[in-house]
Amino acid sequence: MLFASEQKKRFSSNISVRYIKTIVKRLNIAFSHLFGNIIIIYIELSKISATNTAKEFDSTESKGEFNTKL
């Protein structure tokens, strides 16, 4: 009888360890996707900012004015 209860405890702890590993793995994947998306958004916003800066430079250059502020 003691053997059966010990085996049941090992089985239940083995399931809980697998369950925790699965949760950790899924959280790891979710966070990697989240940070990847944040990096992509940052790159896209940098491109937009660079495009707007280039447009401002073109408009001031065509007027003959040069913006010396950084």
Secondary structure, 3 states (H helix, E strand, C coil): CHHHHHHHHHHHHHHHHHHHHHHHHHHHHHHHHHHHHHHHHHHHHHHHHHHHHHHHHHHHHHHCCCCCCC
